[in-house]
């Protein structure tokens, strides 16, 4: 869809935008340092350019470091009046281009300074935090009370709640605790007009559609999330069980995942790796050229033990599976998360080896997930013109449900003989397109938890089908002047980097 402001940042000059922002909230909140503007012009989708300090997108006019909901409201109202594109941001760990400033003279509203844990309500089992609170910080705080957030993406040490909610994130323990959409009780958000809206914290209600989900997953294309209230859970650190098996093919692995979930078991982790992806984790040392199936359980001692026993009974009944030493699985899982130091290691690896690694995560029902996996891998091997440059091609399932599971396609490739621009056009975009197309073709979803960003936006209408008019209706109503995060979720004709048809 398009609006009157889709391809412009309004009538104000770059200098006038900065002057207006300074007049509104003071110069100490406005950052116009050139290097800061460069670093805020994209997200982790453009890793290669970031490593070598190459910035090709329009630089924002300013980064606004908001300190309160009131400041976010004031800035958004100013931008709405003058047609200035706004990119909301907190932790900056997005991977799909959702933080790219594709419009001239955009502003980035950075909420990372809004980092106060407002309240931990132990009795009602919930916590309220500002958008810039790091997930790890809240987790550390509630652990003192014997509680947990239950949310543990790999970016846990640096991800912040505004972004977690805006991108509809998920964590490694989702099979037990759910995704962020299952954890959010209520929230506060600022609309483009500057209006502040609050969705109250209640356990459930039947008072019309669940309006939380208008905001959860909006990726900054509809509003700015400023405060979140999430569930808390009892924490049982000493009752974990680790289970693993090796097998020769993904298909029976998907069938086992299905049987475990359909039987009603709730492991905290349920994962299936193919041989190539598993080798990246060192699994080839005990499962060479084999797939690996992993489960962990937690909770009250009796529940965790019974869950582990029930899963083992299901898996051991399959002749295709050979048990793996549980100590190996425990050791692997304890080193799975990454933080700032991992980002530094990744940058150094890219700089030294000119090798990139990316993922495309999709989902599908049990009846089609193996088809999505096999067809995606097959198409790359048969159709991708630069197959010789691919150094790893595989995948894993890591988030399962009663009705289906996700598929994480993982791929690495050498970029020795191409420019920064060619890296995306030659490798990342066409590889991502194959996996997205196969998921949609089978009736699955093109994005399980990384969001749409700007690089899957060309398929948004295909993803939603006849319900797409509901999505565009939200945009027209909440953001009539089209100032929020141009090209994210809703494709912008002059900004969409890729067309499914290849045009």
C-alpha positions as CSV (number, residue, x, y, z in Angstrom):
1,X,0.0,0.0,0.0
2,X,1.1,3.6,-0.4
3,X,0.3,6.8,1.4
4,X,1.1,10.4,0.7
5,X,4.4,10.2,2.6
6,X,5.7,6.9,1.3
7,X,8.6,8.2,-0.7
8,X,9.4,11.5,1.1
9,X,10.4,12.7,4.6
10,X,8.3,15.8,4.2
11,X,9.0,19.4,3.4
12,X,11.5,20.3,6.2
13,X,15.2,20.4,5.4
14,X,17.6,18.2,7.3
15,X,18.7,21.2,9.3
16,X,15.2,22.2,10.1
17,X,14.3,18.7,11.3
18,X,17.2,18.8,13.8
19,X,16.4,22.3,14.9
20,X,12.8,21.4,15.5
21,X,13.7,18.3,17.6
22,X,16.2,20.3,19.7
23,X,13.5,22.9,20.3
24,X,11.1,20.2,21.4
25,X,13.2,18.0,23.8
26,X,16.6,19.6,24.1
27,X,19.9,19.1,22.3
28,X,21.2,16.5,24.8
29,X,18.7,14.0,23.4
30,X,19.6,14.6,19.8
31,X,22.6,12.9,18.3
32,X,23.9,13.9,14.8
33,X,27.4,12.5,15.0
34,X,28.1,11.1,11.5
35,X,29.4,7.7,12.7
36,X,26.3,7.3,14.9
37,X,24.0,8.1,12.0
38,X,25.8,5.6,9.9
39,X,25.5,2.9,12.5
40,X,21.8,3.6,12.8
41,X,21.1,3.5,9.1
42,X,20.8,-0.3,9.1
43,X,20.6,-3.5,11.2
44,X,22.3,-6.9,11.2
45,X,20.9,-7.7,7.7
46,X,23.9,-5.8,6.3
47,X,26.6,-7.4,8.3
48,X,29.3,-7.3,5.6
49,X,29.0,-3.6,5.1
50,X,29.0,-2.9,8.8
51,X,32.2,-4.9,9.3
52,X,34.1,-2.9,6.7
53,X,32.5,0.5,7.5
54,X,30.5,0.8,4.3
55,X,27.2,2.6,4.6
56,X,25.1,3.0,1.4
57,X,21.7,3.8,2.7
58,X,20.4,7.4,3.3
59,X,21.7,8.5,6.7
60,X,19.0,9.6,9.2
61,X,18.9,13.3,10.1
62,X,19.2,12.4,13.8
63,X,19.0,9.8,16.4
64,X,16.6,10.8,19.2
65,X,17.6,9.1,22.5
66,X,14.2,9.3,24.1
67,X,14.0,9.1,27.9
68,X,10.3,8.9,28.5
69,X,6.9,8.1,26.9
70,X,6.2,11.8,26.8
71,X,9.3,12.5,24.7
72,X,8.4,9.7,22.3
73,X,4.9,11.2,22.0
74,X,6.3,14.7,21.4
75,X,8.7,13.6,18.7
76,X,6.2,11.4,16.9
77,X,3.6,14.2,16.8
78,X,6.3,16.5,15.3
79,X,7.2,13.9,12.7
80,X,3.6,13.2,11.8
81,X,2.9,16.9,11.3
82,X,5.9,17.3,8.9
83,X,5.8,13.9,7.2
84,X,9.2,12.7,8.6
85,X,9.9,8.9,8.4
86,X,10.5,7.4,11.8
87,X,12.4,4.2,12.5
88,X,11.7,2.9,16.1
89,X,14.7,1.1,17.8
90,X,15.8,-0.3,21.1
91,X,18.4,-3.1,21.2
92,X,19.2,-3.1,17.5
93,X,19.4,-6.9,17.1
94,X,16.9,-7.1,14.2
95,X,18.0,-9.2,11.2
96,X,15.5,-8.5,8.4
97,X,16.2,-4.9,7.5
98,X,13.5,-3.5,9.7
99,X,15.8,-0.9,11.1
100,X,17.1,0.4,7.8
101,X,16.6,4.1,7.1
102,X,15.5,3.9,3.4
103,X,13.9,7.3,3.3
104,X,16.0,10.5,3.1
105,X,16.2,12.5,6.4
106,X,14.5,9.8,8.5
107,X,14.9,10.0,12.3
108,X,15.6,7.0,14.5
109,X,13.9,7.0,17.9
110,X,16.2,5.0,20.2
111,X,14.4,3.9,23.4
112,X,17.3,2.1,25.0
113,X,17.6,4.8,27.7
114,X,14.1,4.0,28.8
115,X,15.5,1.1,30.9
116,X,13.6,1.1,34.1
117,X,12.1,-2.0,35.6
118,X,8.8,-0.4,36.7
119,X,7.5,-3.1,38.9
120,X,7.9,-6.8,39.7
121,X,4.6,-8.1,41.0
122,X,5.6,-11.4,42.6
123,X,2.1,-12.2,43.8
124,X,0.4,-11.7,40.4
125,X,3.3,-13.3,38.6
126,X,4.1,-10.4,36.3
127,X,6.6,-7.6,35.7
128,X,6.3,-4.2,34.0
129,X,9.3,-2.8,32.2
130,X,10.1,0.2,29.9
131,X,11.0,-0.6,26.4
132,X,14.8,-0.3,26.8
133,X,15.1,-2.9,29.6
134,X,17.3,-5.7,28.5
135,X,15.8,-9.1,28.8
136,X,18.8,-10.4,30.7
137,X,18.5,-7.6,33.2
138,X,14.9,-8.5,34.0
139,X,15.7,-12.2,34.1
140,X,18.5,-11.6,36.6
141,X,16.2,-9.5,38.8
142,X,13.4,-12.0,39.0
143,X,15.7,-14.9,39.5
144,X,16.4,-13.4,42.9
145,X,12.8,-14.2,43.7
146,X,12.9,-17.7,42.3
147,X,11.1,-16.7,39.1
148,X,11.9,-16.5,35.4
149,X,10.6,-14.7,32.4
150,X,10.7,-18.0,30.4
151,X,12.0,-16.0,27.4
152,X,15.4,-16.9,26.2
153,X,16.3,-16.0,22.6
154,X,20.0,-16.3,21.8
155,X,20.2,-12.5,21.9
156,X,19.0,-12.5,25.5
157,X,22.0,-10.6,26.9
158,X,21.4,-7.6,24.6
159,X,17.8,-7.7,23.3
160,X,15.4,-5.2,24.8
161,X,11.7,-5.5,25.5
162,X,10.5,-2.9,23.0
163,X,12.1,-4.8,20.1
164,X,11.1,-8.2,21.5
165,X,7.5,-7.2,21.4
166,X,7.6,-5.3,18.2
167,X,9.2,-8.2,16.3
168,X,7.1,-10.9,17.9
169,X,10.1,-12.7,19.2
170,X,10.5,-16.2,20.5
171,X,13.0,-17.9,22.8
172,X,14.7,-21.2,23.1
173,X,12.2,-22.5,25.7
174,X,9.1,-21.6,23.7
175,X,7.7,-25.2,23.6
176,X,7.1,-24.8,27.3
177,X,6.6,-21.1,27.9
178,X,5.4,-19.9,24.5
179,X,6.5,-16.9,22.4
180,X,6.4,-13.3,23.5
181,X,2.8,-13.0,22.4
182,X,1.9,-15.6,25.0
183,X,3.8,-13.7,27.7
184,X,2.6,-10.1,27.1
185,X,-0.2,-9.2,29.6
186,X,-0.6,-5.6,28.6
187,X,1.5,-2.7,27.2
188,X,1.8,1.0,26.4
189,X,2.4,2.4,23.0
190,X,2.5,5.7,21.2
191,X,0.7,6.2,17.9
192,X,2.2,8.3,15.1
193,X,-0.1,11.2,16.1
194,X,1.5,11.2,19.5
195,X,-1.5,9.7,21.2
196,X,-0.5,7.3,24.1
197,X,-2.6,4.1,24.3
198,X,-2.6,1.6,27.2
199,X,-3.8,-2.0,27.1
200,X,-4.5,-3.1,30.7
201,X,-2.9,-6.1,32.4
202,X,-5.6,-8.8,32.9
203,X,-5.3,-12.6,32.6
204,X,-7.9,-12.9,29.9
205,X,-11.0,-11.1,28.6
206,X,-13.8,-11.6,26.1
207,X,-14.3,-8.0,25.3
208,X,-13.9,-7.9,21.6
209,X,-10.8,-8.8,19.5
210,X,-7.5,-9.1,21.5
211,X,-6.1,-5.7,20.7
212,X,-2.7,-6.6,22.1
213,X,-1.9,-8.3,18.8
214,X,-2.4,-5.1,16.9
215,X,0.8,-3.9,18.5
216,X,2.7,-7.2,19.1
217,X,4.7,-7.8,16.0
218,X,4.0,-4.4,14.4
219,X,7.8,-3.9,13.8
220,X,7.5,-0.2,14.3
221,X,5.3,0.2,11.2
222,X,2.2,1.2,13.3
223,X,3.4,2.6,16.6
224,X,6.2,2.8,19.2
225,X,6.1,0.4,22.1
226,X,7.2,2.2,25.3
227,X,6.2,-0.2,28.2
228,X,5.4,-3.8,28.5
229,X,3.9,-6.1,31.2
230,X,4.9,-9.7,30.9
231,X,4.1,-13.0,32.8
232,X,6.6,-14.5,35.2
233,X,7.0,-18.2,36.0
234,X,8.4,-20.3,38.8
235,X,12.0,-21.2,38.2
236,X,13.3,-24.7,38.9
237,X,17.1,-24.7,38.2
238,X,17.8,-28.1,39.6
239,X,15.2,-30.3,37.8
240,X,16.5,-30.2,34.2
241,X,16.8,-33.3,32.0
242,X,18.8,-33.4,28.8
243,X,17.9,-36.0,26.1
244,X,19.5,-36.6,22.7
245,X,19.3,-39.1,19.8
246,X,21.0,-39.4,16.4
247,X,19.2,-40.6,13.3
248,X,19.8,-40.7,9.6
249,X,17.0,-38.6,8.2
250,X,14.9,-35.5,9.0
251,X,11.6,-37.0,8.1
252,X,11.4,-39.5,11.0
253,X,12.7,-36.7,13.3
254,X,9.8,-34.4,12.3
255,X,7.4,-37.4,12.9
256,X,8.9,-37.8,16.4
257,X,8.5,-34.1,17.2
258,X,4.9,-34.4,16.1
259,X,4.2,-37.4,18.3
260,X,5.8,-35.8,21.4
261,X,3.7,-32.6,20.9
262,X,0.5,-34.4,20.0
263,X,0.8,-36.6,23.1
264,X,0.7,-33.5,25.2
265,X,4.2,-33.3,26.5
266,X,5.8,-29.9,27.1
267,X,9.5,-30.1,26.9
268,X,11.3,-26.8,27.3
269,X,13.4,-27.4,24.2
270,X,12.6,-29.6,21.2
271,X,15.1,-29.5,18.4
272,X,16.0,-31.4,15.3
273,X,19.2,-30.7,13.4
274,X,20.2,-32.0,10.0
275,X,23.8,-33.2,9.5
276,X,25.2,-30.0,8.0
277,X,23.7,-27.6,10.5
278,X,24.6,-30.0,13.4
279,X,28.2,-30.1,12.3
280,X,28.4,-26.4,13.0
281,X,27.6,-27.2,16.7
282,X,30.2,-30.0,16.9
283,X,27.6,-32.8,16.5
284,X,29.6,-34.5,13.8
285,X,32.0,-35.7,16.6
286,X,29.3,-38.1,17.9
287,X,26.8,-38.1,14.9
288,X,28.9,-37.9,11.7
289,X,26.6,-37.4,8.7
290,X,23.6,-37.8,10.9
291,X,20.7,-35.7,12.2
292,X,20.4,-35.0,15.9
293,X,17.2,-34.8,18.0
294,X,17.4,-32.9,21.3
295,X,14.9,-32.4,24.1
296,X,15.3,-30.7,27.5
297,X,12.7,-30.6,30.3
298,X,12.3,-28.4,33.3
299,X,9.7,-27.5,36.0
300,X,8.7,-29.2,39.2
301,X,10.7,-32.3,39.8
302,X,7.9,-34.7,39.2
303,X,6.7,-32.9,36.1
304,X,10.2,-32.6,34.5
305,X,11.0,-36.3,35.2
306,X,7.7,-37.5,33.9
307,X,8.0,-35.4,30.8
308,X,11.5,-36.7,30.1
309,X,10.4,-40.3,30.7
310,X,7.4,-39.9,28.4
311,X,9.5,-38.4,25.6
312,X,12.1,-41.1,25.9
313,X,9.4,-43.8,25.6
314,X,8.2,-42.3,22.4
315,X,11.6,-41.9,20.8
316,X,13.1,-45.2,22.0
317,X,10.2,-47.0,20.3
318,X,11.6,-45.8,16.9
319,X,14.3,-48.1,15.6
320,X,15.8,-45.2,13.6
321,X,17.1,-43.5,16.8
322,X,20.3,-44.1,18.8
323,X,20.6,-42.4,22.2
324,X,23.3,-39.8,22.7
325,X,25.2,-39.2,26.0
326,X,23.1,-36.7,27.9
327,X,26.3,-34.9,29.2
328,X,27.1,-33.9,25.6
329,X,23.6,-32.3,25.2
330,X,23.9,-30.5,28.5
331,X,27.4,-29.1,27.6
332,X,26.1,-27.9,24.2
333,X,23.1,-26.2,25.5
334,X,24.9,-24.3,28.2
335,X,27.0,-22.5,25.6
336,X,24.2,-21.7,23.1
337,X,23.5,-18.1,23.9
338,X,25.4,-15.1,22.5
339,X,26.0,-11.6,23.7
340,X,28.2,-8.7,22.8
341,X,31.4,-10.8,22.7
342,X,29.8,-13.1,20.1
343,X,29.0,-10.2,17.9
344,X,32.6,-9.1,18.1
345,X,33.8,-12.7,17.2
346,X,31.4,-12.8,14.3
347,X,32.7,-9.5,12.9
348,X,36.3,-10.7,13.2
349,X,35.4,-13.9,11.5
350,X,33.8,-12.1,8.6
351,X,36.7,-9.7,8.3
352,X,39.3,-12.5,8.3
353,X,37.5,-15.0,6.1
354,X,35.0,-13.1,3.9
355,X,32.4,-15.7,4.7
356,X,28.8,-14.8,5.6
357,X,26.3,-16.7,7.6
358,X,22.5,-16.1,7.6
359,X,19.2,-17.8,8.4
360,X,15.7,-17.9,7.0
361,X,13.1,-19.2,9.5
362,X,9.7,-20.3,8.3
363,X,6.9,-22.6,9.7
364,X,4.4,-25.1,8.6
365,X,2.0,-27.8,9.8
366,X,3.2,-31.3,10.4
367,X,1.9,-32.6,7.1
368,X,4.1,-30.1,5.1
369,X,7.2,-29.3,7.1
370,X,9.4,-32.0,5.7
371,X,8.3,-31.0,2.2
372,X,9.3,-27.4,2.9
373,X,12.7,-28.5,4.2
374,X,13.4,-31.0,1.4
375,X,12.2,-28.7,-1.4
376,X,14.1,-25.7,0.0
377,X,17.4,-27.5,0.2
378,X,16.8,-29.2,-3.2
379,X,16.0,-25.9,-5.0
380,X,19.2,-24.3,-3.8
381,X,21.3,-27.3,-4.8
382,X,19.6,-27.5,-8.2
383,X,18.9,-23.9,-9.1
384,X,21.3,-21.5,-7.3
385,X,23.8,-20.3,-9.8
386,X,26.6,-19.8,-7.3
387,X,26.4,-23.1,-5.5
388,X,30.2,-23.5,-5.5
389,X,30.4,-20.5,-3.1
390,X,28.1,-22.0,-0.5
391,X,30.2,-23.4,2.4
392,X,27.2,-24.7,4.4
393,X,23.6,-25.4,3.7
394,X,21.4,-27.0,6.3
395,X,18.7,-26.4,8.9
396,X,17.0,-27.2,12.1
397,X,13.6,-27.1,13.8
398,X,13.6,-25.4,17.2
399,X,10.0,-24.4,18.0
400,X,7.3,-27.0,18.0
401,X,3.5,-26.9,18.6
402,X,0.7,-29.3,18.7
403,X,-0.1,-28.5,15.0
404,X,3.3,-28.1,13.5
405,X,6.8,-26.7,13.8
406,X,9.3,-24.1,12.4
407,X,12.1,-24.7,10.0
408,X,15.3,-22.7,10.3
409,X,17.3,-22.7,7.1
410,X,21.0,-22.0,7.8
411,X,23.4,-21.1,5.0
412,X,27.0,-19.7,4.8
413,X,28.8,-18.5,1.7
414,X,32.1,-17.0,0.6
415,X,32.1,-13.4,-0.7
416,X,35.7,-13.1,-1.8
417,X,34.9,-12.1,-5.4
418,X,32.0,-9.7,-5.0
419,X,31.3,-6.2,-3.9
420,X,29.2,-5.3,-0.8
421,X,26.1,-4.6,-2.9
422,X,26.6,-7.8,-4.9
423,X,26.7,-9.9,-1.7
424,X,23.0,-9.2,-1.0
425,X,21.9,-9.4,-4.6
426,X,23.9,-12.4,-5.6
427,X,23.5,-14.5,-2.4
428,X,21.4,-13.4,0.5
429,X,18.3,-12.1,-1.3
430,X,17.8,-15.0,-3.8
431,X,18.6,-17.7,-1.1
432,X,16.1,-16.1,1.3
433,X,13.5,-16.0,-1.6
434,X,13.8,-19.7,-2.3
435,X,13.0,-20.6,1.3
436,X,10.2,-18.1,1.6
437,X,8.6,-19.2,-1.6
438,X,8.7,-22.9,-0.6
439,X,7.0,-22.2,2.7
440,X,4.2,-20.2,1.1
441,X,3.8,-22.7,-1.7
442,X,3.2,-25.4,0.9
443,X,0.7,-23.3,2.9
444,X,3.2,-22.4,5.6
445,X,4.4,-19.0,6.9
446,X,7.2,-17.1,5.4
447,X,8.4,-15.8,8.9
448,X,8.3,-17.7,12.1
449,X,9.9,-15.2,14.5
450,X,12.4,-12.8,12.9
451,X,9.6,-10.7,11.4
452,X,9.1,-9.4,7.9
453,X,11.4,-6.3,8.0
454,X,12.0,-4.9,4.6
455,X,13.3,-8.0,2.9
456,X,10.3,-10.2,3.2
457,X,7.8,-7.3,2.6
458,X,7.3,-8.2,-1.1
459,X,5.5,-11.4,0.1
460,X,3.3,-9.8,2.8
461,X,0.2,-9.9,0.6
462,X,0.9,-13.5,-0.4
463,X,1.4,-14.4,3.3
464,X,-2.0,-13.0,4.4
465,X,-4.1,-13.6,1.3
466,X,-7.6,-12.3,1.5
467,X,-6.9,-11.1,5.1
468,X,-4.3,-8.6,3.9
469,X,-7.0,-5.9,3.7
470,X,-7.2,-6.1,7.5
471,X,-3.5,-5.4,7.8
472,X,-3.6,-2.5,5.3
473,X,-6.7,-1.2,7.2
474,X,-4.6,-1.0,10.4
475,X,-1.9,1.0,8.6
476,X,-4.5,3.5,7.1
477,X,-6.1,4.0,10.5
478,X,-3.1,4.1,12.8
479,X,-0.6,5.7,10.5
480,X,-2.6,7.7,7.9
481,X,0.4,9.9,7.0
482,X,2.7,6.9,6.5
483,X,5.5,8.1,8.7
484,X,6.3,4.8,10.5
485,X,9.2,2.7,9.3
486,X,8.8,3.0,5.5
487,X,9.0,-0.4,3.7
488,X,8.7,-2.5,6.8
489,X,5.9,-5.1,6.6
490,X,4.1,-2.9,4.0
491,X,6.2,-2.9,0.8
492,X,7.2,0.5,-0.5
493,X,7.3,0.6,-4.3
494,X,10.5,2.5,-4.6
495,X,12.2,0.8,-1.6
496,X,11.4,-2.9,-1.8
497,X,14.8,-4.6,-2.4
498,X,13.4,-7.7,-4.1
499,X,10.3,-8.8,-6.0
500,X,9.1,-12.4,-5.9
501,X,8.7,-12.4,-9.7
502,X,12.3,-11.3,-10.1
503,X,11.3,-7.9,-11.6
